[in-house]
């Protein structure tokens, strides 16, 4: 309808439409467009009011995200939402709300609108120096493949077919068309990257996650370092696992770390693996050997550790034992710059990546479990909500950014 060719009339006789605002209900004067000789008409403001009333409020969206975080499925979250608030929402609608908010969180973090309210001044220890740690690690989550997608869509179609009445003369139920199928993953499991900055007591944290490759993780390091003022801290140690890509990205992105340390737990894992291969599972001599080796690494550093390992390998004769010793020696040699435990202990810095490892378990807990399969972008969005909560940014998001 062309409003310029019709007549504009104020529908004073009609009952006024109203919109719900923070101050209560307010009346709205509507303008109705009518074309002579055609009949009917259009009231544009009605469409706006209907859209506003049909949209979930910010509080309802927040409840959807909170209940989903601790629920094993979207169906259970929808059931809990109905029982606790009386808001009826199907599992599919709740899923869309949650994933939409997660994608919004990712966008707010990328634009800089959602940043922590703490900085180096809040991370001062007993010595008075501001200390912020950098941690980074990867974890896997189950993805849905193209074959599984086809089975899911077939199951939905079969369910709809069963709901149709046997008598074709009766009115059939109307279903929304299925959304366009997204491409499935090429592998059953994909690795996600997690980056975190935290203080000595881990009371201040900034956690981010990405489904993309190590280059994206490096960009997260640089972005989040700027968000929390990492470059302005007096002490900037990084405690990471032995993945070469982490150190390469720290160098590539010019992250201003004071020093980079290999997580002591990962070193101990490799030492005990070699112990089991060479001494057996619970051999007392092997346990004593591993304990002495780790003591040397922690208090004397790389050179004495390398010398001790090289001497031990020269005493072995079995090919399988020599291979296990060679693998351990190569692991230590490739990370010689990261075996800086004596300097970290002297400075009072942590040598374990416990805060990072705990986040790698906490952030993906909603997307892991039996039978759970995800599209990569949806899993990233759901984990972004948990990362936001772990960073203490939930209140800021729902108040200012939602």
C-alpha positions as CSV (number, residue, x, y, z in Angstrom):
1,X,0.0,0.0,0.0
2,X,1.3,3.5,-0.9
3,X,0.6,5.8,2.0
4,X,1.1,8.9,-0.2
5,X,-1.9,7.9,-2.4
6,X,-4.2,7.2,0.5
7,X,-5.7,9.0,3.4
8,X,-4.3,9.2,6.9
9,X,-6.8,8.8,9.7
10,X,-6.4,8.8,13.4
11,X,-8.2,5.9,14.9
12,X,-9.6,7.8,17.9
13,X,-12.6,5.5,18.1
14,X,-10.6,2.4,18.3
15,X,-9.4,1.1,21.6
16,X,-5.8,2.4,22.0
17,X,-2.9,0.0,21.9
18,X,-0.4,0.2,24.8
19,X,3.2,-0.8,25.3
20,X,4.7,-2.0,28.6
21,X,7.5,0.2,29.8
22,X,9.5,0.6,33.0
23,X,7.0,3.2,34.2
24,X,3.9,1.1,33.6
25,X,1.5,1.1,30.7
26,X,1.3,4.1,28.4
27,X,-1.2,4.8,25.7
28,X,-0.1,5.1,22.1
29,X,-1.9,7.2,19.5
30,X,-2.0,5.2,16.3
31,X,-2.0,6.4,12.7
32,X,-3.9,4.2,10.3
33,X,-3.4,4.3,6.5
34,X,-6.4,3.6,4.3
35,X,-6.6,3.5,0.5
36,X,-10.1,4.6,-0.8
37,X,-11.9,2.2,-3.0
38,X,-9.6,-0.7,-2.1
39,X,-10.7,-1.4,1.5
40,X,-8.6,-2.6,4.4
41,X,-5.7,-0.6,5.8
42,X,-2.5,-0.8,7.7
43,X,-1.4,0.5,11.1
44,X,2.5,0.2,11.2
45,X,2.8,0.9,14.9
46,X,0.8,-2.2,15.6
47,X,3.5,-4.4,14.1
48,X,6.1,-2.7,16.3
49,X,4.1,-3.2,19.5
50,X,3.4,-6.8,18.6
51,X,7.1,-7.5,18.0
52,X,8.0,-5.8,21.3
53,X,5.4,-7.8,23.3
54,X,6.4,-11.1,21.6
55,X,10.1,-10.6,22.5
56,X,11.5,-12.2,25.7
57,X,12.5,-9.6,28.3
58,X,16.1,-9.2,29.4
59,X,15.3,-10.8,32.7
60,X,13.8,-13.9,31.0
61,X,16.8,-14.2,28.7
62,X,19.1,-14.0,31.7
63,X,17.1,-16.8,33.5
64,X,17.3,-18.9,30.4
65,X,21.1,-18.6,30.4
66,X,21.5,-19.2,34.1
67,X,19.3,-22.3,34.1
68,X,21.0,-23.7,31.0
69,X,24.4,-23.4,32.6
70,X,23.7,-26.0,35.2
71,X,21.3,-28.2,33.2
72,X,22.2,-31.3,31.3
73,X,20.1,-30.4,28.3
74,X,18.0,-27.6,26.9
75,X,14.8,-29.6,27.6
76,X,15.7,-29.8,31.3
77,X,16.5,-26.1,31.4
78,X,13.1,-25.3,29.8
79,X,11.3,-27.5,32.3
80,X,13.1,-25.8,35.2
81,X,12.2,-22.4,33.7
82,X,8.5,-23.3,33.7
83,X,8.6,-24.7,37.2
84,X,10.5,-21.8,38.8
85,X,9.0,-18.8,36.9
86,X,5.9,-20.0,35.1
87,X,7.4,-18.9,31.8
88,X,6.6,-21.6,29.1
89,X,9.3,-21.9,26.5
90,X,10.1,-25.0,24.4
91,X,13.6,-26.5,24.4
92,X,14.3,-25.3,20.8
93,X,13.3,-21.7,21.6
94,X,15.4,-21.7,24.8
95,X,18.4,-23.1,22.8
96,X,18.1,-20.2,20.4
97,X,17.9,-17.7,23.2
98,X,21.0,-19.1,24.9
99,X,23.1,-19.4,21.8
100,X,22.1,-16.0,20.7
101,X,23.2,-14.5,24.0
102,X,26.5,-16.4,23.8
103,X,27.1,-14.9,20.3
104,X,26.3,-11.5,21.6
105,X,28.8,-12.0,24.4
106,X,31.5,-12.9,21.8
107,X,30.6,-9.8,19.9
108,X,30.7,-7.5,22.9
109,X,34.2,-8.9,23.9
110,X,35.5,-8.4,20.4
111,X,34.3,-4.8,20.3
112,X,35.7,-4.0,23.7
113,X,32.3,-3.1,25.2
114,X,32.6,-5.9,27.8
115,X,35.8,-5.5,29.7
116,X,36.9,-6.4,33.3
117,X,36.6,-3.8,36.0
118,X,40.0,-4.8,37.4
119,X,43.6,-4.1,36.4
120,X,47.2,-4.3,37.6
121,X,46.5,-2.0,40.6
122,X,44.1,-4.7,41.9
123,X,46.6,-7.5,41.5
124,X,49.3,-6.4,44.0
125,X,50.7,-9.0,46.3
126,X,52.5,-8.8,49.7
127,X,55.6,-7.4,47.9
128,X,53.6,-4.5,46.5
129,X,54.3,-5.5,42.9
130,X,51.4,-6.0,40.5
131,X,51.5,-9.6,39.2
132,X,49.3,-11.0,36.4
133,X,49.7,-14.6,35.1
134,X,49.0,-15.7,31.5
135,X,47.7,-19.2,30.9
136,X,46.7,-21.0,27.7
137,X,45.6,-24.5,26.9
138,X,43.5,-26.6,24.6
139,X,40.7,-29.1,25.1
140,X,38.4,-31.1,22.9
141,X,34.6,-31.2,22.5
142,X,32.4,-33.6,20.5
143,X,31.1,-32.2,17.2
144,X,28.2,-33.3,15.1
145,X,29.1,-34.7,11.7
146,X,27.2,-34.5,8.5
147,X,25.9,-38.0,8.8
148,X,24.6,-37.4,12.3
149,X,22.8,-34.2,11.1
150,X,21.0,-36.2,8.4
151,X,19.8,-38.7,11.1
152,X,18.6,-35.9,13.3
153,X,16.6,-34.3,10.6
154,X,15.1,-37.6,9.5
155,X,14.0,-38.2,13.1
156,X,12.3,-34.8,13.3
157,X,10.5,-35.5,10.0
158,X,9.3,-38.9,11.2
159,X,8.0,-37.4,14.4
160,X,6.0,-34.8,12.4
161,X,4.7,-37.5,10.1
162,X,3.4,-39.5,13.0
163,X,1.5,-36.4,14.4
164,X,-0.5,-36.0,11.2
165,X,-4.1,-37.3,11.5
166,X,-4.9,-40.6,9.7
167,X,-8.1,-39.0,8.2
168,X,-6.7,-36.6,5.6
169,X,-10.0,-34.6,5.6
170,X,-9.1,-33.4,9.1
171,X,-7.0,-30.3,9.6
172,X,-3.4,-31.1,9.7
173,X,-1.1,-29.6,12.3
174,X,1.1,-26.8,11.0
175,X,4.8,-27.1,11.5
176,X,7.4,-24.5,10.9
177,X,9.8,-25.5,8.1
178,X,13.1,-26.9,9.3
179,X,15.9,-24.4,9.1
180,X,18.5,-24.7,6.4
181,X,20.9,-27.5,7.3
182,X,24.4,-26.4,8.4
183,X,27.5,-28.2,7.3
184,X,28.6,-30.9,9.7
185,X,32.1,-31.2,11.2
186,X,34.7,-33.3,9.3
187,X,35.8,-34.9,12.6
188,X,34.0,-36.2,15.7
189,X,36.1,-34.1,18.0
190,X,37.5,-30.6,17.6
191,X,40.0,-28.7,19.8
192,X,39.1,-25.5,21.4
193,X,41.6,-23.0,22.7
194,X,41.3,-21.2,26.1
195,X,43.2,-18.1,27.2
196,X,43.1,-16.8,30.7
197,X,44.7,-14.0,32.8
198,X,44.6,-14.1,36.5
199,X,46.2,-12.7,39.7
200,X,48.1,-14.6,42.4
201,X,45.0,-15.7,44.3
202,X,42.9,-16.2,41.1
203,X,40.3,-13.8,42.6
204,X,40.5,-11.7,39.4
205,X,40.2,-13.6,36.2
206,X,39.6,-13.0,32.5
207,X,38.7,-16.1,30.5
208,X,38.1,-16.4,26.8
209,X,37.6,-19.4,24.5
210,X,37.7,-19.8,20.7
211,X,36.9,-22.7,18.3
212,X,39.4,-21.5,15.8
213,X,43.1,-22.3,15.3
214,X,46.2,-21.3,17.3
215,X,46.5,-18.0,15.4
216,X,43.1,-17.0,16.8
217,X,44.3,-18.0,20.3
218,X,47.3,-15.8,19.8
219,X,45.1,-12.9,18.9
220,X,43.0,-13.6,22.0
221,X,46.1,-13.3,24.1
222,X,46.9,-9.9,22.7
223,X,43.3,-8.7,22.9
224,X,42.6,-9.8,26.5
225,X,46.0,-8.6,27.6
226,X,44.9,-5.2,26.5
227,X,41.6,-5.6,28.3
228,X,43.1,-6.3,31.7
229,X,46.3,-4.1,31.4
230,X,48.7,-7.1,31.3
231,X,51.5,-5.0,29.8
232,X,51.3,-2.5,32.7
233,X,51.8,-5.1,35.4
234,X,55.2,-5.2,37.2
235,X,55.5,-9.0,36.9
236,X,54.0,-10.9,34.0
237,X,54.8,-14.6,34.2
238,X,53.3,-17.2,31.8
239,X,52.7,-20.7,33.0
240,X,51.7,-23.0,30.1
241,X,51.8,-26.6,29.0
242,X,54.4,-27.9,26.6
243,X,52.5,-27.3,23.4
244,X,54.9,-25.5,21.0
245,X,52.1,-23.4,19.5
246,X,51.6,-21.5,22.7
247,X,55.1,-20.3,23.0
248,X,55.2,-19.5,19.3
249,X,52.0,-17.4,19.6
250,X,53.4,-15.6,22.6
251,X,56.4,-14.6,20.5
252,X,54.4,-14.0,17.3
253,X,52.0,-11.6,19.0
254,X,54.8,-9.9,21.0
255,X,53.1,-10.6,24.4
256,X,55.2,-8.8,27.0
257,X,55.8,-11.7,29.4
258,X,58.5,-11.5,32.1
259,X,59.2,-15.2,31.6
260,X,57.5,-18.3,30.3
261,X,57.5,-21.5,32.4
262,X,56.6,-25.1,31.5
263,X,53.9,-26.3,33.8
264,X,55.6,-28.5,36.4
265,X,52.7,-31.0,36.2
266,X,53.2,-31.6,32.5
267,X,56.9,-32.2,33.1
268,X,56.1,-34.7,35.9
269,X,53.6,-36.5,33.6
270,X,56.4,-37.1,31.0
271,X,58.9,-38.2,33.7
272,X,56.5,-40.7,35.1
273,X,55.6,-42.0,31.7
274,X,59.3,-42.8,31.1
275,X,59.5,-44.3,34.6
276,X,56.6,-46.7,33.9
277,X,58.2,-47.8,30.6
278,X,61.6,-48.4,32.1
279,X,61.0,-49.4,35.8
280,X,57.4,-50.7,35.8
281,X,54.2,-49.4,37.4
282,X,55.1,-49.3,41.2
283,X,58.8,-50.1,41.3
284,X,60.3,-48.3,44.4
285,X,63.6,-47.7,42.5
286,X,61.6,-46.0,39.7
287,X,59.7,-43.8,42.1
288,X,62.9,-42.7,43.8
289,X,64.4,-42.0,40.4
290,X,61.5,-39.8,39.3
291,X,61.4,-37.9,42.6
292,X,65.1,-37.1,42.4
293,X,64.8,-36.1,38.7
294,X,61.9,-33.7,39.5
295,X,63.8,-32.3,42.5
296,X,66.8,-31.5,40.2
297,X,64.5,-29.8,37.7
298,X,62.8,-27.7,40.3
299,X,65.8,-26.5,42.2
300,X,68.7,-26.7,39.8
301,X,67.3,-26.1,36.4
302,X,67.7,-27.3,32.8
303,X,71.5,-28.0,32.6
304,X,71.7,-30.4,35.6
305,X,68.5,-32.1,34.5
306,X,69.7,-32.6,30.9
307,X,73.0,-34.0,32.2
308,X,71.3,-36.4,34.5
309,X,69.0,-37.7,31.8
310,X,71.8,-38.1,29.3
311,X,73.8,-40.2,31.8
312,X,70.8,-42.3,32.7
313,X,70.0,-43.0,29.0
314,X,73.6,-44.2,28.4
315,X,73.2,-46.9,31.1
316,X,70.2,-48.5,29.3
317,X,70.5,-51.4,27.0
318,X,67.0,-52.4,26.1
319,X,65.8,-50.8,22.8
320,X,62.3,-50.0,24.3
321,X,63.8,-48.4,27.4
322,X,66.3,-46.4,25.3
323,X,63.5,-45.2,23.2
324,X,61.5,-44.1,26.2
325,X,64.5,-42.3,27.6
326,X,65.2,-40.6,24.2
327,X,61.6,-39.3,24.1
328,X,61.9,-37.8,27.5
329,X,65.3,-36.3,26.7
330,X,63.9,-34.7,23.5
331,X,60.9,-33.4,25.4
332,X,63.1,-31.6,27.9
333,X,65.6,-30.4,25.3
334,X,62.9,-28.9,23.1
335,X,61.6,-26.9,26.1
336,X,64.9,-25.8,27.6
337,X,63.9,-22.2,27.7
338,X,60.8,-23.0,29.6
339,X,62.4,-25.0,32.4
340,X,63.0,-22.0,34.5
341,X,61.8,-23.3,37.8
342,X,64.6,-22.1,40.1
343,X,64.0,-18.5,38.9
344,X,60.2,-18.8,39.4
345,X,60.6,-20.3,42.9
346,X,63.1,-17.6,43.9
347,X,60.7,-14.9,42.7
348,X,57.8,-16.5,44.5
349,X,55.9,-17.2,41.3
350,X,53.7,-20.2,40.6
351,X,55.1,-23.1,38.5
352,X,51.8,-24.9,38.1
353,X,49.0,-24.1,35.7
354,X,46.2,-25.2,38.0
355,X,44.0,-22.1,37.4
356,X,44.2,-22.7,33.6
357,X,43.5,-26.4,33.9
358,X,40.5,-25.8,36.2
359,X,39.0,-23.4,33.6
360,X,39.5,-26.0,30.9
361,X,37.2,-28.3,32.9
362,X,34.7,-25.6,34.0
363,X,34.1,-23.7,30.8
364,X,33.2,-26.7,28.6
365,X,31.2,-28.6,31.2
366,X,27.9,-27.7,29.6
367,X,28.9,-28.9,26.1
368,X,30.4,-32.2,27.3
369,X,28.6,-35.4,28.2
370,X,27.2,-38.5,26.8
371,X,25.2,-38.0,23.6
372,X,26.0,-34.3,23.3
373,X,27.1,-33.2,19.8
374,X,27.5,-29.6,18.7
375,X,28.1,-27.3,15.8
376,X,31.3,-25.4,16.5
377,X,29.8,-21.9,16.6
378,X,27.0,-23.0,18.9
379,X,29.4,-24.7,21.3
380,X,31.6,-21.6,21.3
381,X,28.6,-19.4,22.1
382,X,27.5,-21.6,25.0
383,X,31.0,-21.7,26.4
384,X,31.3,-17.9,26.1
385,X,28.5,-17.5,28.6
386,X,30.4,-19.7,31.1
387,X,33.7,-17.9,30.4
388,X,31.9,-14.6,31.1
389,X,30.6,-15.9,34.4
390,X,34.1,-17.2,35.4
391,X,35.4,-13.7,34.5
392,X,32.9,-12.0,36.8
393,X,31.4,-10.1,33.9
394,X,27.8,-11.5,34.0
395,X,26.3,-8.6,36.0
396,X,28.0,-6.0,33.7
397,X,26.7,-7.7,30.6
398,X,23.1,-8.1,31.7
399,X,23.0,-4.5,33.0
400,X,24.7,-2.7,30.2
401,X,25.3,-4.9,27.1
402,X,22.4,-7.3,26.8
